Amino acid sequence: MRRLTALAACLTLAVAGPVLADSSQHGPRPPAGFWVAGDLHVHTIYGHDTCIDPTTAWDPSSTDRAARRSCDAPYTVGFTPAQRLAEAQQRGLNFVALTDHNNVVNQTDPEAPAFEAANPNFVWLPGYENSQPGHVQMLGARSCYGNNGAMPGAIIECDQQVTDKSAAGETELADGLRAAGGVFQINHPSDMNWLRTYGYAVVPDNVEVWNEPWFYQSPAPASNDDDFAMQWYDGFLQRGYQVGITGGSDSHWVTTDSVQGIGDPTTWVFVRSLTVQGILDGLRAHHTFVSALPPLEHGPQLFLEADHNGDGVYEAIAGSDTSPRSAFRVRTVNAVPGSTLRIVTDRGSVDVPLGIASTYDFRLGTGGIPAGSKFVRAQLFGPDAQSARQQGCDPVVGGQSSYCRDVFAMEAVTSPLFLDD
């Protein structure tokens, strides 16, 4: 049985479904489409750090799936692509991206087509994790990419195909992927590798602000500081760039699947169609929010919306443009009792206790909400005894530990509404 966070016990089931346009004939209309749930960062046995069994691993320098080498760390036994697809579906997801490091070999795994044929309404999103320097997600890629775009036939050691690793070269890598309909994403920025090399010089489509379960923070092993990732991500927004947020479990191994399984966290995407291209289009439009848990574990949902002309129709959703003078609202589903809503703009943030409410209406610059001229976004987090935890934690592990100072029980975060007069 999977070990769940404490908030799971308080949640109720939510199912992705269509969002219908308002019947009003006046003013802008909400976008046509519906929300779907998935995981954008999942690994299989075809990786340099994942074993097939306790003694053997696939050789990442070979296109032959039968090529084997010794396994250096027996505890890193992984899952086959078909097992990953089945796990995602069993947790109520609509799609999953299998993104092994620097190769797309999992896309030709002989067992996976049977799953796809039997589950036509589940989407396998192609891609890979490019590991130089720092990690970026090449969502939609079916072959390796270099500085000059796709390299058909190249399916291994994709990182070596990027010969120009300057900021200009990485921008070429991103633009080549976009030209083919893909999405370029910076992964887990708190590892600092990307930040030290590029900072804000390369602008992605999205940033993986939520990598692994939020509570899995230092001093736990292989952990991230997602609070730091959110703050660094806001730097793109402060500079006027339109960049969205995503999350991914980064799940690798059987040994960690109980706390880092597929959908921990889950990225929700607003789409016009449940297809590979539909999901990529939704990601590129930044129509996203991230939930701590997958749908069948009752993951909280967070919808940020705006009504520009005051006609009662909230036509703008996360990722849309709207006016700073709009009426805004946040709707929650499955929020833990006692949750707190954080409203963030380019001029500050404020925490608002939700109580028993599931909807919060606000206007920028009034009622304690910071004014804004560039963006507004929302976060939802449950009671996590942050003050008491910090008092007890600091003397033991030091005040710089993210476990001591950060929000621990994050429930959901949204991409921004971008403000434009």
VENURWO-V754072 format. One record per residue. N is the residue number from 1. RES is the residue in one small letter. SS is DSSP state (alpha for helix, beta for strand, coil for the rest). BURIAL is b if it has 16 or more other ideal C-beta (glycine too) atoms within 10 Angstrom, else e. Layout:
# VENURWO-V754072
N/RES/SS/BURIAL  N/RES/SS/BURIAL
This chain:
# VENURWO-V754072
1/m/coil/e  2/r/coil/e  3/r/coil/e  4/l/coil/b  5/t/coil/b  6/a/alpha/e  7/l/alpha/b  8/a/alpha/b  9/a/alpha/e  10/c/alpha/b  11/l/coil/b  12/t/coil/e  13/l/coil/e  14/a/coil/b  15/v/coil/e  16/a/coil/b  17/g/coil/e  18/p/beta/e  19/v/beta/e  20/l/coil/e  21/a/coil/e  22/d/coil/e  23/s/coil/e  24/s/coil/e  25/q/coil/e  26/h/coil/e  27/g/coil/e  28/p/coil/b  29/r/coil/e  30/p/coil/b  31/p/coil/b  32/a/coil/e  33/g/beta/b  34/f/beta/b  35/w/beta/b  36/v/beta/b  37/a/beta/b  38/g/beta/b  39/d/beta/b  40/l/beta/b  41/h/beta/b  42/v/beta/b  43/h/coil/b  44/t/coil/b  45/i/coil/b  46/y/coil/b  47/g/coil/b  48/h/coil/b  49/d/coil/e  50/t/coil/b  51/c/beta/b  52/i/coil/b  53/d/coil/e  54/p/coil/e  55/t/coil/e  56/t/beta/e  57/a/beta/b  58/w/beta/b  59/d/coil/e  60/p/coil/b  61/s/coil/e  62/s/coil/e  63/t/coil/e  64/d/coil/e  65/r/coil/b  66/a/coil/e  67/a/coil/e  68/r/beta/e  69/r/beta/e  70/s/beta/e  71/c/coil/b  72/d/coil/e  73/a/coil/e  74/p/alpha/e  75/y/alpha/e  76/t/alpha/b  77/v/beta/b  78/g/coil/b  79/f/coil/b  80/t/coil/b  81/p/alpha/b  82/a/alpha/b  83/q/alpha/b  84/r/alpha/b  85/l/alpha/b  86/a/alpha/b  87/e/alpha/b  88/a/alpha/b  89/q/alpha/b  90/q/alpha/e  91/r/coil/b  92/g/coil/b  93/l/coil/b  94/n/coil/b  95/f/beta/b  96/v/beta/b  97/a/beta/b  98/l/beta/b  99/t/coil/b  100/d/coil/b  101/h/beta/b  102/n/coil/b  103/n/coil/b  104/v/coil/b  105/v/alpha/b  106/n/alpha/b  107/q/alpha/b  108/t/alpha/e  109/d/coil/b  110/p/coil/e  111/e/coil/e  112/a/alpha/b  113/p/alpha/e  114/a/alpha/e  115/f/alpha/b  116/e/alpha/e  117/a/alpha/e  118/a/alpha/e  119/n/coil/e  120/p/coil/e  121/n/coil/e  122/f/coil/b  123/v/beta/b  124/w/beta/b  125/l/beta/b  126/p/coil/b  127/g/beta/b  128/y/beta/b  129/e/beta/b  130/n/beta/b  131/s/coil/e  132/q/coil/b  133/p/coil/e  134/g/coil/b  135/h/coil/b  136/v/beta/b  137/q/beta/b  138/m/beta/b  139/l/beta/b  140/g/coil/b  141/a/coil/b  142/r/coil/b  143/s/coil/b  144/c/coil/b  145/y/beta/b  146/g/beta/b  147/n/coil/b  148/n/coil/e  149/g/beta/e  150/a/beta/b  151/m/coil/e  152/p/coil/e  153/g/coil/e  154/a/coil/b  155/i/coil/b  156/i/coil/b  157/e/coil/b  158/c/alpha/b  159/d/alpha/b  160/q/alpha/e  161/q/alpha/b  162/v/coil/b  163/t/coil/e  164/d/coil/e  165/k/coil/e  166/s/coil/e  167/a/alpha/e  168/a/alpha/e  169/g/alpha/e  170/e/alpha/b  171/t/alpha/b  172/e/alpha/b  173/l/alpha/b  174/a/alpha/b  175/d/alpha/e  176/g/alpha/b  177/l/alpha/b  178/r/alpha/b  179/a/alpha/e  180/a/coil/e  181/g/coil/e  182/g/coil/b  183/v/beta/b  184/f/beta/b  185/q/beta/b  186/i/beta/b  187/n/coil/b  188/h/coil/b  189/p/alpha/b  190/s/alpha/b  191/d/alpha/e  192/m/coil/e  193/n/alpha/b  194/w/alpha/b  195/l/alpha/b  196/r/alpha/e  197/t/alpha/b  198/y/alpha/b  199/g/coil/e  200/y/coil/e  201/a/coil/e  202/v/coil/b  203/v/coil/e  204/p/coil/b  205/d/coil/b  206/n/beta/b  207/v/beta/b  208/e/beta/b  209/v/beta/b  210/w/beta/b  211/n/beta/b  212/e/coil/b  213/p/coil/b  214/w/coil/b  215/f/coil/b  216/y/coil/b  217/q/coil/b  218/s/coil/b  219/p/coil/e  220/a/coil/e  221/p/coil/e  222/a/coil/e  223/s/coil/b  224/n/coil/b  225/d/coil/b  226/d/alpha/b  227/d/alpha/b  228/f/alpha/b  229/a/alpha/b  230/m/alpha/b  231/q/alpha/e  232/w/alpha/b  233/y/alpha/b  234/d/alpha/b  235/g/alpha/e  236/f/alpha/b  237/l/alpha/b  238/q/alpha/e  239/r/coil/e  240/g/coil/e  241/y/coil/e  242/q/coil/b  243/v/coil/b  244/g/beta/b  245/i/beta/b  246/t/beta/b  247/g/beta/b  248/g/beta/b  249/s/coil/b  250/d/coil/b  251/s/beta/b  252/h/coil/b  253/w/coil/b  254/v/alpha/e  255/t/alpha/e  256/t/alpha/b  257/d/coil/b  258/s/coil/e  259/v/coil/b  260/q/coil/b  261/g/coil/b  262/i/coil/b  263/g/coil/b  264/d/coil/b  265/p/coil/b  266/t/beta/b  267/t/beta/b  268/w/beta/b  269/v/beta/b  270/f/beta/b  271/v/beta/b  272/r/coil/e  273/s/coil/e  274/l/coil/b  275/t/coil/e  276/v/alpha/b  277/q/alpha/e  278/g/alpha/b  279/i/alpha/b  280/l/alpha/b  281/d/alpha/b  282/g/alpha/b  283/l/alpha/b  284/r/alpha/b  285/a/coil/b  286/h/coil/b  287/h/coil/b  288/t/beta/b  289/f/beta/b  290/v/beta/b  291/s/beta/b  292/a/coil/b  293/l/coil/b  294/p/coil/b  295/p/alpha/b  296/l/alpha/b  297/e/alpha/b  298/h/coil/b  299/g/coil/b  300/p/coil/b  301/q/beta/b  302/l/beta/b  303/f/beta/b  304/l/beta/b  305/e/beta/b  306/a/beta/b  307/d/beta/b  308/h/coil/b  309/n/coil/e  310/g/coil/e  311/d/coil/e  312/g/coil/e  313/v/coil/b  314/y/coil/b  315/e/coil/b  316/a/beta/b  317/i/beta/b  318/a/coil/b  319/g/coil/b  320/s/coil/b  321/d/beta/e  322/t/beta/b  323/s/coil/e  324/p/coil/b  325/r/coil/e  326/s/coil/b  327/a/beta/b  328/f/beta/b  329/r/beta/b  330/v/beta/b  331/r/beta/b  332/t/beta/b  333/v/beta/b  334/n/coil/b  335/a/coil/b  336/v/coil/b  337/p/coil/e  338/g/coil/e  339/s/coil/b  340/t/beta/b  341/l/beta/b  342/r/beta/b  343/i/beta/b  344/v/beta/b  345/t/beta/b  346/d/coil/b  347/r/coil/e  348/g/beta/e  349/s/beta/e  350/v/beta/e  351/d/beta/e  352/v/beta/b  353/p/beta/e  354/l/coil/b  355/g/coil/e  356/i/coil/e  357/a/coil/e  358/s/coil/e  359/t/beta/e  360/y/beta/b  361/d/beta/e  362/f/beta/b  363/r/coil/e  364/l/coil/b  365/g/coil/e  366/t/coil/e  367/g/coil/e  368/g/coil/e  369/i/coil/b  370/p/coil/e  371/a/coil/e  372/g/coil/b  373/s/coil/e  374/k/coil/b  375/f/beta/b  376/v/beta/b  377/r/beta/b  378/a/beta/b  379/q/beta/b  380/l/beta/b  381/f/beta/b  382/g/coil/b  383/p/coil/e  384/d/coil/b  385/a/coil/e  386/q/alpha/b  387/s/alpha/e  388/a/alpha/e  389/r/alpha/e  390/q/alpha/e  391/q/alpha/e  392/g/alpha/e  393/c/alpha/b  394/d/alpha/e  395/p/alpha/e  396/v/alpha/e  397/v/alpha/e  398/g/coil/e  399/g/coil/e  400/q/coil/e  401/s/coil/b  402/s/alpha/b  403/y/alpha/b  404/c/alpha/b  405/r/alpha/b  406/d/coil/b  407/v/coil/b  408/f/coil/b  409/a/coil/b  410/m/beta/b  411/e/beta/b  412/a/beta/b  413/v/beta/b  414/t/beta/b  415/s/coil/b  416/p/coil/b  417/l/beta/b  418/f/beta/b  419/l/beta/b  420/d/coil/e  421/d/coil/e
